[in-house]
């Protein structure tokens, strides 16, 4: 995604939040006409939402620029590719950490009991690795990767400037196949990327994403740390201990096998849905100007001054939003 497009996403979100704040202020200072009384609208969620949007934007990559008078685009990767290998690759040693910088296309990381090596494969375009035919990619456009001190680093293109004849050449699919083992960290940075992760065990999943989607299935993750602009995502049949999301307007669904110990969502807007075991225990605190909140299906729940306590309430869920919706539902049955 171009820098201008990313900026427009963030700018629109911030403007919307500011306008919402101005509306709240205007309502509170209107002369008393019997319509609004005792107005006590806190500006804190609005300020926090702006901070979250700014933080999310600052962490996003700006991979390339389009030159209007030339076909294609100029790509700038700000790293030295000395020591990196070009193109598809195989490693015999499993890494502790994987760091992926992939701006456009698709990133697929899958663990398998059958795998005994780390395999990296790429294709032009956003394709399905299960059905895609082998493709030849020239050296100029090949990915770069290296394994050093337990860290596997993957870059979509070589370091420095690359001139792409068409913008379609900038979109590629990356597949990483690895043995089933625990990663300390999986970091993915992307501008407009579709991310598929399956059967992974990760201490920290760190995702910086402007647009695109996430499909996370059957993963065990200690911490999900996301900086998102406008992204969609689903976490299905996953076990997650902590969730920390800063977003402009994300659409996220978490269908989890156990109740997280901590959820912290700071967002300007968006929809955030959680499906948890029926015996879940948590305290949900929603600080918002105009967000809707729905907590349903739990046998023992009480709400007081914006806080909802379910069960013994030992797990902490905090939502700081200007607008959008939060839904926390109990599963009718244990489908996992």
Secondary structure, 3 states (H helix, E strand, C coil): CCHHHHHHHHHHHHHHHHHHHHHHHHHHHCCCCCCCCCCCCCCHHHHHHHHHHHHHHHCCCCCEECCCCCCCEEEEECCCCCCCEECCEEECCCCCEEEEECCEEEEEEEEECCCCCEEEEEEECCCCCCCCCCCCCCCCCCCEEEEECCEEEEECCCCEEEEECCHHHHCEEEEEEEECCEEEEEEEEEEEEEEEEECCEEEEEEEEEEEEEEEEECCEEEEEEEEECCCEEEEEEEEEEEEEEEEEEEEEEEEECCCCCEEEEEEEEEEEEEEECCCCCEEEEEEEEEEEEEEECCCCEEEECCEEEECCCCEEEEEEEEEEEEEEEECCCCCC
